Amino acid sequence: MNTPLFKVFMPESVIPKLQETLFSGYIAEGEKVFELSKQMREFVGNENLVLMNSCTSALAIALRLSGTKHGSEVISTPLTCVAANQAISSLGANVVWADVEKETGMVDPSTLEDLITEKTTAIMILHKEGDPAKLDEILTIAHRHGIKMVEDAAHAIGAEYKGKKIGSYGDFACFSFQAIKHITTGDGGALACGDPEDAARARKMKWLGVDKEKTYAGSPWLEDIDDWGYKANMHDISATIGLEMMPHLQSIIDAHNRNGRLLDELLQGVSGINLVPRSEEHFSTYWAYCLLVEEREKLMKKLADHGFGSGQIHPRNDRYSLFAYANRELPGVDYFDPRELAIPCGWWMEKEDVGRLADVIKSGW
Ligand SMILES: Cc1ncc(COP(=O)(O)O)c(C=O)c1O
């Protein structure tokens, strides 16, 4: 495949830095993680950001901070990575499926109110492929009912909603630095909290109840542990990789955005496909380029023949027997799921590659 759907960005400068960390005598959560936390807080514009070992851990911790426990209900979308919905399962809580908008594949705010019960603790939403979801509408509904909004921002580092960075407002936003995201730390994630008290609890929850960012006079294990936590911290090996990514982060995001917007332009009016509507008001990170197409497999084959990767990234999660208890009618999902196709638009593509990709699609399938 000449132009894959995803590609790992890895600067050469990682090698000497990793060598230094690996042989430094210390590889656990330490100075590298603290430095990356500082830089990531500045980038997102939120002091209350906590690095973790994955977005899945960040989502589970955000849900716990929302009061989710055994028997709670969390409203979520089936059109996401199963990791997000398993974060709900991991707490013994139940998923309640929200339907999605036929145009965007994202949670339809107008369907939410009817799903809220006295057991609901949170609404979990996805900024699909880095397109900001309808935050104001959803946050208003959540807060009207005294519940939290948890944003799955796995694809949305650097995305902006009405001029504000995702993660800089709202209750909780969870980022991923897993292998195929805009930047990677091997595996990794971050939880950005709206409330500093939540961030303080999250710092403890990610490391067995101990806040490693605090300085202790003696052993932290001699301090009281008042909350149970996970072994979900980031370590210095991952953070060393992350620190070498940071100088490139904005230009990677800008390249995705430039290519995505070019595809928006070039694919306008092509018969057989529908484009996802996007607003000038927001800044999308176009992690991949999502479109709706009839006879998806045929187009995938044609794209593969021309060296372009493509596919459906997250098949609907209500297909899994794990969630059989939550089955309900979801006309928006029924429409979106069989038509959804992701095509590449990442930093590894030049303007000419985007043009060739659009030409292949325009020539029919
Ligand atoms: C939408 C979405 N949510 C959550 C995750 C989980 O992220 P992580 O692998 O960092 O746990 C992913 C992908 O990995 C994802 O694509």
The ligand as a Gaussian input file, in Angstrom:
#p B3LYP/6-31G(d) Opt

LIG

0 1
 C      -12.460000       6.436000      19.543000
 C      -11.456000       5.762000      20.399000
 N      -11.634000       5.735000      21.726000
 C      -10.769000       5.129000      22.538000
 C       -9.672000       4.488000      22.043000
 C       -8.768000       3.806000      22.993000
 O       -7.551000       4.457000      23.060000
 P       -6.310000       3.746000      23.752000
 O       -5.838000       2.696000      22.790000
 O       -5.317000       4.838000      23.944000
 O       -6.782000       3.166000      25.021000
 C       -9.424000       4.505000      20.659000
 C       -8.292000       3.865000      19.988000
 O       -7.386000       3.273000      20.354000
 C      -10.341000       5.161000      19.813000
 O      -10.165000       5.187000      18.484000

